[in-house]
Amino acid sequence: MARRALLSEAWWQQATIIPDNEREIAKHYTLDRSDLDLIMRQNKAASRLGLACVLATLRYPGRPLADGEVLPAGVLRFL
């Protein structure tokens, strides 16, 4: 039986885009105390930033980064 798409590709792209304005970044990527405690267990600064990026993108837009995808500079500065 053939399946039909409930959501268009254009809608899906819009729903999973990573924000690049300061207000949206602060709204979606503010980490709480338990997140920070987990992140600070990492030994190296690069590992801490990497974990913060993973946590942030899994929460919003709810997906991991695609191969070769780069977070906007504003998100990296915020994290």
PyMOL Python script that loads the backbone (N, CA, C, O; Angstrom):
from pymol import cmd

cmd.read_pdbstr("""\
ATOM      1  N   MET A   1       0.843  -1.170   0.000  1.00  0.00           N
ATOM      2  CA  MET A   1       0.000   0.000   0.000  1.00  0.00           C
ATOM      3  C   MET A   1       0.896   1.244   0.000  1.00  0.00           C
ATOM      4  O   MET A   1       1.823   1.345   0.804  1.00  0.00           O
ATOM      5  N   ALA A   2       0.624   2.156  -0.873  1.00  0.00           N
ATOM      6  CA  ALA A   2       1.434   3.374  -0.981  1.00  0.00           C
ATOM      7  C   ALA A   2       1.117   4.317   0.168  1.00  0.00           C
ATOM      8  O   ALA A   2      -0.025   4.432   0.613  1.00  0.00           O
ATOM      9  N   ARG A   3       2.169   4.990   0.635  1.00  0.00           N
ATOM     10  CA  ARG A   3       1.994   5.971   1.703  1.00  0.00           C
ATOM     11  C   ARG A   3       2.008   7.360   1.098  1.00  0.00           C
ATOM     12  O   ARG A   3       2.704   7.616   0.115  1.00  0.00           O
ATOM     13  N   ARG A   4       1.254   8.232   1.678  1.00  0.00           N
ATOM     14  CA  ARG A   4       1.273   9.608   1.200  1.00  0.00           C
ATOM     15  C   ARG A   4       1.997  10.479   2.224  1.00  0.00           C
ATOM     16  O   ARG A   4       1.976  10.199   3.423  1.00  0.00           O
ATOM     17  N   ALA A   5       2.612  11.496   1.750  1.00  0.00           N
ATOM     18  CA  ALA A   5       3.350  12.407   2.627  1.00  0.00           C
ATOM     19  C   ALA A   5       2.370  13.354   3.306  1.00  0.00           C
ATOM     20  O   ALA A   5       1.569  14.015   2.645  1.00  0.00           O
ATOM     21  N   LEU A   6       2.442  13.413   4.626  1.00  0.00           N
ATOM     22  CA  LEU A   6       1.564  14.313   5.364  1.00  0.00           C
ATOM     23  C   LEU A   6       2.111  15.734   5.393  1.00  0.00           C
ATOM     24  O   LEU A   6       1.355  16.704   5.440  1.00  0.00           O
ATOM     25  N   LEU A   7       3.430  15.841   5.364  1.00  0.00           N
ATOM     26  CA  LEU A   7       4.070  17.152   5.404  1.00  0.00           C
ATOM     27  C   LEU A   7       4.914  17.323   4.151  1.00  0.00           C
ATOM     28  O   LEU A   7       5.611  16.400   3.728  1.00  0.00           O
ATOM     29  N   SER A   8       4.847  18.496   3.569  1.00  0.00           N
ATOM     30  CA  SER A   8       5.641  18.750   2.368  1.00  0.00           C
ATOM     31  C   SER A   8       7.111  18.923   2.734  1.00  0.00           C
ATOM     32  O   SER A   8       7.454  19.207   3.882  1.00  0.00           O
ATOM     33  N   GLU A   9       7.957  18.750   1.748  1.00  0.00           N
ATOM     34  CA  GLU A   9       9.393  18.930   1.963  1.00  0.00           C
ATOM     35  C   GLU A   9       9.699  20.372   2.373  1.00  0.00           C
ATOM     36  O   GLU A   9      10.566  20.602   3.216  1.00  0.00           O
ATOM     37  N   ALA A  10       9.006  21.328   1.793  1.00  0.00           N
ATOM     38  CA  ALA A  10       9.221  22.744   2.142  1.00  0.00           C
ATOM     39  C   ALA A  10       8.848  22.995   3.600  1.00  0.00           C
ATOM     40  O   ALA A  10       9.561  23.719   4.295  1.00  0.00           O
ATOM     41  N   TRP A  11       7.757  22.420   4.076  1.00  0.00           N
ATOM     42  CA  TRP A  11       7.355  22.599   5.472  1.00  0.00           C
ATOM     43  C   TRP A  11       8.394  21.970   6.393  1.00  0.00           C
ATOM     44  O   TRP A  11       8.774  22.557   7.406  1.00  0.00           O
ATOM     45  N   TRP A  12       8.844  20.786   6.038  1.00  0.00           N
ATOM     46  CA  TRP A  12       9.822  20.082   6.861  1.00  0.00           C
ATOM     47  C   TRP A  12      11.110  20.885   6.965  1.00  0.00           C
ATOM     48  O   TRP A  12      11.684  20.995   8.049  1.00  0.00           O
ATOM     49  N   GLN A  13      11.573  21.453   5.844  1.00  0.00           N
ATOM     50  CA  GLN A  13      12.780  22.281   5.860  1.00  0.00           C
ATOM     51  C   GLN A  13      12.597  23.482   6.777  1.00  0.00           C
ATOM     52  O   GLN A  13      13.496  23.814   7.550  1.00  0.00           O
ATOM     53  N   GLN A  14      11.445  24.135   6.699  1.00  0.00           N
ATOM     54  CA  GLN A  14      11.179  25.307   7.539  1.00  0.00           C
ATOM     55  C   GLN A  14      11.096  24.930   9.020  1.00  0.00           C
ATOM     56  O   GLN A  14      11.546  25.688   9.880  1.00  0.00           O
ATOM     57  N   ALA A  15      10.527  23.773   9.314  1.00  0.00           N
ATOM     58  CA  ALA A  15      10.341  23.361  10.703  1.00  0.00           C
ATOM     59  C   ALA A  15      11.644  22.925  11.368  1.00  0.00           C
ATOM     60  O   ALA A  15      11.752  22.965  12.594  1.00  0.00           O
ATOM     61  N   THR A  16      12.620  22.515  10.592  1.00  0.00           N
ATOM     62  CA  THR A  16      13.852  22.007  11.184  1.00  0.00           C
ATOM     63  C   THR A  16      15.047  22.934  10.966  1.00  0.00           C
ATOM     64  O   THR A  16      16.192  22.521  11.149  1.00  0.00           O
ATOM     65  N   ILE A  17      14.791  24.166  10.582  1.00  0.00           N
ATOM     66  CA  ILE A  17      15.882  25.117  10.370  1.00  0.00           C
ATOM     67  C   ILE A  17      16.437  25.586  11.720  1.00  0.00           C
ATOM     68  O   ILE A  17      15.694  25.711  12.694  1.00  0.00           O
ATOM     69  N   ILE A  18      17.716  25.838  11.765  1.00  0.00           N
ATOM     70  CA  ILE A  18      18.367  26.328  12.980  1.00  0.00           C
ATOM     71  C   ILE A  18      18.303  27.853  12.958  1.00  0.00           C
ATOM     72  O   ILE A  18      18.720  28.470  11.978  1.00  0.00           O
ATOM     73  N   PRO A  19      17.791  28.467  14.017  1.00  0.00           N
ATOM     74  CA  PRO A  19      17.628  29.928  14.006  1.00  0.00           C
ATOM     75  C   PRO A  19      18.965  30.660  13.978  1.00  0.00           C
ATOM     76  O   PRO A  19      19.992  30.133  14.404  1.00  0.00           O
ATOM     77  N   ASP A  20      18.924  31.897  13.461  1.00  0.00           N
ATOM     78  CA  ASP A  20      20.152  32.679  13.422  1.00  0.00           C
ATOM     79  C   ASP A  20      19.990  34.084  14.011  1.00  0.00           C
ATOM     80  O   ASP A  20      20.919  34.889  13.951  1.00  0.00           O
ATOM     81  N   ASN A  21      18.806  34.384  14.584  1.00  0.00           N
ATOM     82  CA  ASN A  21      18.680  35.685  15.243  1.00  0.00           C
ATOM     83  C   ASN A  21      18.782  35.512  16.752  1.00  0.00           C
ATOM     84  O   ASN A  21      18.432  34.464  17.294  1.00  0.00           O
ATOM     85  N   GLU A  22      19.261  36.542  17.416  1.00  0.00           N
ATOM     86  CA  GLU A  22      19.607  36.449  18.841  1.00  0.00           C
ATOM     87  C   GLU A  22      18.438  36.039  19.732  1.00  0.00           C
ATOM     88  O   GLU A  22      18.618  35.243  20.654  1.00  0.00           O
ATOM     89  N   ARG A  23      17.269  36.558  19.475  1.00  0.00           N
ATOM     90  CA  ARG A  23      16.105  36.250  20.312  1.00  0.00           C
ATOM     91  C   ARG A  23      15.748  34.766  20.230  1.00  0.00           C
ATOM     92  O   ARG A  23      15.515  34.122  21.253  1.00  0.00           O
ATOM     93  N   GLU A  24      15.706  34.235  19.027  1.00  0.00           N
ATOM     94  CA  GLU A  24      15.374  32.812  18.852  1.00  0.00           C
ATOM     95  C   GLU A  24      16.474  31.915  19.424  1.00  0.00           C
ATOM     96  O   GLU A  24      16.185  30.873  20.012  1.00  0.00           O
ATOM     97  N   ILE A  25      17.712  32.315  19.254  1.00  0.00           N
ATOM     98  CA  ILE A  25      18.820  31.531  19.804  1.00  0.00           C
ATOM     99  C   ILE A  25      18.702  31.458  21.325  1.00  0.00           C
ATOM    100  O   ILE A  25      18.809  30.377  21.903  1.00  0.00           O
ATOM    101  N   ALA A  26      18.485  32.595  21.972  1.00  0.00           N
ATOM    102  CA  ALA A  26      18.353  32.612  23.436  1.00  0.00           C
ATOM    103  C   ALA A  26      17.139  31.812  23.886  1.00  0.00           C
ATOM    104  O   ALA A  26      17.182  31.135  24.913  1.00  0.00           O
ATOM    105  N   LYS A  27      16.071  31.889  23.127  1.00  0.00           N
ATOM    106  CA  LYS A  27      14.841  31.166  23.477  1.00  0.00           C
ATOM    107  C   LYS A  27      15.042  29.652  23.443  1.00  0.00           C
ATOM    108  O   LYS A  27      14.564  28.940  24.327  1.00  0.00           O
ATOM    109  N   HIS A  28      15.738  29.170  22.439  1.00  0.00           N
ATOM    110  CA  HIS A  28      15.840  27.725  22.236  1.00  0.00           C
ATOM    111  C   HIS A  28      17.103  27.086  22.793  1.00  0.00           C
ATOM    112  O   HIS A  28      17.116  25.880  23.038  1.00  0.00           O
ATOM    113  N   TYR A  29      18.167  27.860  22.999  1.00  0.00           N
ATOM    114  CA  TYR A  29      19.443  27.251  23.334  1.00  0.00           C
ATOM    115  C   TYR A  29      19.994  27.642  24.698  1.00  0.00           C
ATOM    116  O   TYR A  29      21.189  27.474  24.942  1.00  0.00           O
ATOM    117  N   THR A  30      19.166  28.153  25.585  1.00  0.00           N
ATOM    118  CA  THR A  30      19.617  28.415  26.947  1.00  0.00           C
ATOM    119  C   THR A  30      19.686  27.085  27.695  1.00  0.00           C
ATOM    120  O   THR A  30      18.709  26.337  27.735  1.00  0.00           O
ATOM    121  N   LEU A  31      20.832  26.798  28.281  1.00  0.00           N
ATOM    122  CA  LEU A  31      21.046  25.530  28.982  1.00  0.00           C
ATOM    123  C   LEU A  31      20.764  25.705  30.471  1.00  0.00           C
ATOM    124  O   LEU A  31      21.070  26.747  31.051  1.00  0.00           O
ATOM    125  N   ASP A  32      20.179  24.675  31.086  1.00  0.00           N
ATOM    126  CA  ASP A  32      19.896  24.766  32.525  1.00  0.00           C
ATOM    127  C   ASP A  32      21.055  24.177  33.331  1.00  0.00           C
ATOM    128  O   ASP A  32      22.041  23.708  32.763  1.00  0.00           O
ATOM    129  N   ARG A  33      20.927  24.207  34.628  1.00  0.00           N
ATOM    130  CA  ARG A  33      22.005  23.788  35.529  1.00  0.00           C
ATOM    131  C   ARG A  33      22.409  22.333  35.289  1.00  0.00           C
ATOM    132  O   ARG A  33      23.603  22.032  35.275  1.00  0.00           O
ATOM    133  N   SER A  34      21.461  21.433  35.102  1.00  0.00           N
ATOM    134  CA  SER A  34      21.818  20.023  34.892  1.00  0.00           C
ATOM    135  C   SER A  34      22.576  19.844  33.574  1.00  0.00           C
ATOM    136  O   SER A  34      23.483  19.017  33.490  1.00  0.00           O
ATOM    137  N   ASP A  35      22.209  20.615  32.549  1.00  0.00           N
ATOM    138  CA  ASP A  35      22.949  20.572  31.286  1.00  0.00           C
ATOM    139  C   ASP A  35      24.384  21.032  31.502  1.00  0.00           C
ATOM    140  O   ASP A  35      25.327  20.389  31.044  1.00  0.00           O
ATOM    141  N   LEU A  36      24.540  22.139  32.198  1.00  0.00           N
ATOM    142  CA  LEU A  36      25.875  22.691  32.438  1.00  0.00           C
ATOM    143  C   LEU A  36      26.733  21.746  33.278  1.00  0.00           C
ATOM    144  O   LEU A  36      27.934  21.616  33.037  1.00  0.00           O
ATOM    145  N   ASP A  37      26.122  21.088  34.259  1.00  0.00           N
ATOM    146  CA  ASP A  37      26.868  20.117  35.072  1.00  0.00           C
ATOM    147  C   ASP A  37      27.377  18.969  34.199  1.00  0.00           C
ATOM    148  O   ASP A  37      28.524  18.544  34.339  1.00  0.00           O
ATOM    149  N   LEU A  38      26.536  18.472  33.309  1.00  0.00           N
ATOM    150  CA  LEU A  38      26.933  17.401  32.398  1.00  0.00           C
ATOM    151  C   LEU A  38      28.052  17.865  31.466  1.00  0.00           C
ATOM    152  O   LEU A  38      29.031  17.149  31.256  1.00  0.00           O
ATOM    153  N   ILE A  39      27.904  19.046  30.922  1.00  0.00           N
ATOM    154  CA  ILE A  39      28.898  19.593  29.994  1.00  0.00           C
ATOM    155  C   ILE A  39      30.239  19.800  30.682  1.00  0.00           C
ATOM    156  O   ILE A  39      31.284  19.513  30.100  1.00  0.00           O
ATOM    157  N   MET A  40      30.220  20.290  31.901  1.00  0.00           N
ATOM    158  CA  MET A  40      31.471  20.593  32.611  1.00  0.00           C
ATOM    159  C   MET A  40      32.240  19.345  33.025  1.00  0.00           C
ATOM    160  O   MET A  40      33.389  19.454  33.454  1.00  0.00           O
ATOM    161  N   ARG A  41      31.642  18.169  32.909  1.00  0.00           N
ATOM    162  CA  ARG A  41      32.357  16.924  33.203  1.00  0.00           C
ATOM    163  C   ARG A  41      33.364  16.574  32.109  1.00  0.00           C
ATOM    164  O   ARG A  41      34.243  15.736  32.308  1.00  0.00           O
ATOM    165  N   GLN A  42      33.227  17.221  30.955  1.00  0.00           N
ATOM    166  CA  GLN A  42      34.162  16.971  29.848  1.00  0.00           C
ATOM    167  C   GLN A  42      35.495  17.626  30.156  1.00  0.00           C
ATOM    168  O   GLN A  42      35.532  18.721  30.717  1.00  0.00           O
ATOM    169  N   ASN A  43      36.592  16.969  29.795  1.00  0.00           N
ATOM    170  CA  ASN A  43      37.927  17.455  30.140  1.00  0.00           C
ATOM    171  C   ASN A  43      38.383  18.633  29.296  1.00  0.00           C
ATOM    172  O   ASN A  43      39.006  19.557  29.818  1.00  0.00           O
ATOM    173  N   LYS A  44      38.089  18.619  28.013  1.00  0.00           N
ATOM    174  CA  LYS A  44      38.612  19.635  27.113  1.00  0.00           C
ATOM    175  C   LYS A  44      37.523  20.608  26.683  1.00  0.00           C
ATOM    176  O   LYS A  44      36.349  20.248  26.598  1.00  0.00           O
ATOM    177  N   ALA A  45      37.926  21.846  26.414  1.00  0.00           N
ATOM    178  CA  ALA A  45      36.978  22.884  26.002  1.00  0.00           C
ATOM    179  C   ALA A  45      36.252  22.497  24.718  1.00  0.00           C
ATOM    180  O   ALA A  45      35.054  22.746  24.582  1.00  0.00           O
ATOM    181  N   ALA A  46      36.975  21.887  23.774  1.00  0.00           N
ATOM    182  CA  ALA A  46      36.342  21.478  22.519  1.00  0.00           C
ATOM    183  C   ALA A  46      35.270  20.416  22.766  1.00  0.00           C
ATOM    184  O   ALA A  46      34.230  20.421  22.108  1.00  0.00           O
ATOM    185  N   SER A  47      35.516  19.523  23.694  1.00  0.00           N
ATOM    186  CA  SER A  47      34.526  18.496  24.033  1.00  0.00           C
ATOM    187  C   SER A  47      33.303  19.117  24.696  1.00  0.00           C
ATOM    188  O   SER A  47      32.175  18.692  24.446  1.00  0.00           O
ATOM    189  N   ARG A  48      33.522  20.117  25.534  1.00  0.00           N
ATOM    190  CA  ARG A  48      32.398  20.800  26.186  1.00  0.00           C
ATOM    191  C   ARG A  48      31.530  21.516  25.155  1.00  0.00           C
ATOM    192  O   ARG A  48      30.303  21.432  25.209  1.00  0.00           O
ATOM    193  N   LEU A  49      32.159  22.215  24.224  1.00  0.00           N
ATOM    194  CA  LEU A  49      31.396  22.907  23.186  1.00  0.00           C
ATOM    195  C   LEU A  49      30.660  21.911  22.304  1.00  0.00           C
ATOM    196  O   LEU A  49      29.504  22.133  21.942  1.00  0.00           O
ATOM    197  N   GLY A  50      31.322  20.819  21.960  1.00  0.00           N
ATOM    198  CA  GLY A  50      30.678  19.800  21.132  1.00  0.00           C
ATOM    199  C   GLY A  50      29.450  19.214  21.792  1.00  0.00           C
ATOM    200  O   GLY A  50      28.417  19.047  21.144  1.00  0.00           O
ATOM    201  N   LEU A  51      29.550  18.899  23.079  1.00  0.00           N
ATOM    202  CA  LEU A  51      28.411  18.351  23.799  1.00  0.00           C
ATOM    203  C   LEU A  51      27.287  19.379  23.903  1.00  0.00           C
ATOM    204  O   LEU A  51      26.114  19.032  23.764  1.00  0.00           O
ATOM    205  N   ALA A  52      27.637  20.635  24.146  1.00  0.00           N
ATOM    206  CA  ALA A  52      26.624  21.696  24.207  1.00  0.00           C
ATOM    207  C   ALA A  52      25.894  21.817  22.866  1.00  0.00           C
ATOM    208  O   ALA A  52      24.677  21.998  22.833  1.00  0.00           O
ATOM    209  N   CYS A  53      26.628  21.717  21.778  1.00  0.00           N
ATOM    210  CA  CYS A  53      26.017  21.784  20.445  1.00  0.00           C
ATOM    211  C   CYS A  53      25.073  20.609  20.205  1.00  0.00           C
ATOM    212  O   CYS A  53      23.977  20.784  19.672  1.00  0.00           O
ATOM    213  N   VAL A  54      25.500  19.425  20.596  1.00  0.00           N
ATOM    214  CA  VAL A  54      24.654  18.235  20.423  1.00  0.00           C
ATOM    215  C   VAL A  54      23.371  18.366  21.239  1.00  0.00           C
ATOM    216  O   VAL A  54      22.279  18.138  20.718  1.00  0.00           O
ATOM    217  N   LEU A  55      23.496  18.730  22.511  1.00  0.00           N
ATOM    218  CA  LEU A  55      22.307  18.902  23.352  1.00  0.00           C
ATOM    219  C   LEU A  55      21.359  19.946  22.763  1.00  0.00           C
ATOM    220  O   LEU A  55      20.146  19.743  22.710  1.00  0.00           O
ATOM    221  N   ALA A  56      21.930  21.053  22.327  1.00  0.00           N
ATOM    222  CA  ALA A  56      21.112  22.150  21.810  1.00  0.00           C
ATOM    223  C   ALA A  56      20.350  21.748  20.554  1.00  0.00           C
ATOM    224  O   ALA A  56      19.152  22.009  20.452  1.00  0.00           O
ATOM    225  N   THR A  57      21.023  21.121  19.603  1.00  0.00           N
ATOM    226  CA  THR A  57      20.339  20.790  18.355  1.00  0.00           C
ATOM    227  C   THR A  57      19.376  19.613  18.496  1.00  0.00           C
ATOM    228  O   THR A  57      18.406  19.514  17.745  1.00  0.00           O
ATOM    229  N   LEU A  58      19.634  18.731  19.444  1.00  0.00           N
ATOM    230  CA  LEU A  58      18.667  17.649  19.657  1.00  0.00           C
ATOM    231  C   LEU A  58      17.382  18.180  20.292  1.00  0.00           C
ATOM    232  O   LEU A  58      16.305  17.624  20.077  1.00  0.00           O
ATOM    233  N   ARG A  59      17.495  19.244  21.065  1.00  0.00           N
ATOM    234  CA  ARG A  59      16.304  19.834  21.667  1.00  0.00           C
ATOM    235  C   ARG A  59      15.556  20.717  20.687  1.00  0.00           C
ATOM    236  O   ARG A  59      14.328  20.682  20.622  1.00  0.00           O
ATOM    237  N   TYR A  60      16.293  21.504  19.930  1.00  0.00           N
ATOM    238  CA  TYR A  60      15.667  22.340  18.913  1.00  0.00           C
ATOM    239  C   TYR A  60      16.643  22.499  17.772  1.00  0.00           C
ATOM    240  O   TYR A  60      17.723  23.053  17.978  1.00  0.00           O
ATOM    241  N   PRO A  61      16.334  22.067  16.648  1.00  0.00           N
ATOM    242  CA  PRO A  61      15.050  21.695  16.080  1.00  0.00           C
ATOM    243  C   PRO A  61      14.660  20.236  16.264  1.00  0.00           C
ATOM    244  O   PRO A  61      13.732  19.767  15.606  1.00  0.00           O
ATOM    245  N   GLY A  62      15.340  19.509  17.137  1.00  0.00           N
ATOM    246  CA  GLY A  62      14.941  18.133  17.412  1.00  0.00           C
ATOM    247  C   GLY A  62      15.592  17.119  16.497  1.00  0.00           C
ATOM    248  O   GLY A  62      15.041  16.048  16.244  1.00  0.00           O
ATOM    249  N   ARG A  63      16.757  17.460  16.007  1.00  0.00           N
ATOM    250  CA  ARG A  63      17.474  16.547  15.112  1.00  0.00           C
ATOM    251  C   ARG A  63      18.971  16.775  15.281  1.00  0.00           C
ATOM    252  O   ARG A  63      19.395  17.857  15.685  1.00  0.00           O
ATOM    253  N   PRO A  64      19.767  15.762  14.973  1.00  0.00           N
ATOM    254  CA  PRO A  64      21.223  15.978  15.000  1.00  0.00           C
ATOM    255  C   PRO A  64      21.647  16.772  13.773  1.00  0.00           C
ATOM    256  O   PRO A  64      20.896  16.872  12.802  1.00  0.00           O
ATOM    257  N   LEU A  65      22.837  17.328  13.816  1.00  0.00           N
ATOM    258  CA  LEU A  65      23.371  18.011  12.651  1.00  0.00           C
ATOM    259  C   LEU A  65      23.642  17.004  11.549  1.00  0.00           C
ATOM    260  O   LEU A  65      24.088  15.888  11.813  1.00  0.00           O
ATOM    261  N   ALA A  66      23.375  17.400  10.317  1.00  0.00           N
ATOM    262  CA  ALA A  66      23.671  16.551   9.167  1.00  0.00           C
ATOM    263  C   ALA A  66      25.176  16.584   8.897  1.00  0.00           C
ATOM    264  O   ALA A  66      25.871  17.492   9.354  1.00  0.00           O
ATOM    265  N   ASP A  67      25.670  15.612   8.166  1.00  0.00           N
ATOM    266  CA  ASP A  67      27.087  15.593   7.801  1.00  0.00           C
ATOM    267  C   ASP A  67      27.439  16.876   7.074  1.00  0.00           C
ATOM    268  O   ASP A  67      26.793  17.242   6.093  1.00  0.00           O
ATOM    269  N   GLY A  68      28.458  17.551   7.556  1.00  0.00           N
ATOM    270  CA  GLY A  68      28.910  18.779   6.931  1.00  0.00           C
ATOM    271  C   GLY A  68      28.124  20.023   7.311  1.00  0.00           C
ATOM    272  O   GLY A  68      28.494  21.130   6.920  1.00  0.00           O
ATOM    273  N   GLU A  69      27.049  19.857   8.064  1.00  0.00           N
ATOM    274  CA  GLU A  69      26.248  21.016   8.482  1.00  0.00           C
ATOM    275  C   GLU A  69      26.976  21.749   9.608  1.00  0.00           C
ATOM    276  O   GLU A  69      27.534  21.121  10.508  1.00  0.00           O
ATOM    277  N   VAL A  70      26.965  23.058   9.552  1.00  0.00           N
ATOM    278  CA  VAL A  70      27.650  23.882  10.529  1.00  0.00           C
ATOM    279  C   VAL A  70      26.628  24.761  11.236  1.00  0.00           C
ATOM    280  O   VAL A  70      25.741  25.335  10.606  1.00  0.00           O
ATOM    281  N   LEU A  71      26.767  24.856  12.550  1.00  0.00           N
ATOM    282  CA  LEU A  71      25.887  25.748  13.297  1.00  0.00           C
ATOM    283  C   LEU A  71      26.184  27.195  12.944  1.00  0.00           C
ATOM    284  O   LEU A  71      27.340  27.543  12.701  1.00  0.00           O
ATOM    285  N   PRO A  72      25.163  28.047  12.910  1.00  0.00           N
ATOM    286  CA  PRO A  72      25.424  29.468  12.682  1.00  0.00           C
ATOM    287  C   PRO A  72      26.361  30.029  13.756  1.00  0.00           C
ATOM    288  O   PRO A  72      26.351  29.576  14.901  1.00  0.00           O
ATOM    289  N   ALA A  73      27.155  31.004  13.376  1.00  0.00           N
ATOM    290  CA  ALA A  73      28.137  31.592  14.297  1.00  0.00           C
ATOM    291  C   ALA A  73      27.466  32.141  15.553  1.00  0.00           C
ATOM    292  O   ALA A  73      28.045  32.064  16.637  1.00  0.00           O
ATOM    293  N   GLY A  74      26.266  32.690  15.432  1.00  0.00           N
ATOM    294  CA  GLY A  74      25.556  33.222  16.587  1.00  0.00           C
ATOM    295  C   GLY A  74      25.243  32.154  17.619  1.00  0.00           C
ATOM    296  O   GLY A  74      25.310  32.416  18.820  1.00  0.00           O
ATOM    297  N   VAL A  75      24.903  30.964  17.173  1.00  0.00           N
ATOM    298  CA  VAL A  75      24.618  29.860  18.090  1.00  0.00           C
ATOM    299  C   VAL A  75      25.900  29.437  18.804  1.00  0.00           C
ATOM    300  O   VAL A  75      25.892  29.212  20.014  1.00  0.00           O
ATOM    301  N   LEU A  76      26.984  29.331  18.067  1.00  0.00           N
ATOM    302  CA  LEU A  76      28.255  28.933  18.682  1.00  0.00           C
ATOM    303  C   LEU A  76      28.703  29.960  19.717  1.00  0.00           C
ATOM    304  O   LEU A  76      29.162  29.586  20.797  1.00  0.00           O
ATOM    305  N   ARG A  77      28.577  31.243  19.404  1.00  0.00           N
ATOM    306  CA  ARG A  77      28.953  32.281  20.367  1.00  0.00           C
ATOM    307  C   ARG A  77      28.073  32.199  21.620  1.00  0.00           C
ATOM    308  O   ARG A  77      28.561  32.356  22.739  1.00  0.00           O
ATOM    309  N   PHE A  78      26.779  31.953  21.425  1.00  0.00           N
ATOM    310  CA  PHE A  78      25.853  31.873  22.548  1.00  0.00           C
ATOM    311  C   PHE A  78      26.183  30.699  23.463  1.00  0.00           C
ATOM    312  O   PHE A  78      26.180  30.828  24.688  1.00  0.00           O
ATOM    313  N   LEU A  79      26.466  29.558  22.851  1.00  0.00           N
ATOM    314  CA  LEU A  79      26.776  28.370  23.647  1.00  0.00           C
ATOM    315  C   LEU A  79      28.125  28.519  24.332  1.00  0.00           C
ATOM    316  O   LEU A  79      28.557  27.616  25.048  1.00  0.00           O
TER     317      LEU A  79
END
""", "prot")
cmd.dss("prot")
cmd.show_as("cartoon", "prot")
cmd.util.cbc("prot")
cmd.orient("prot")
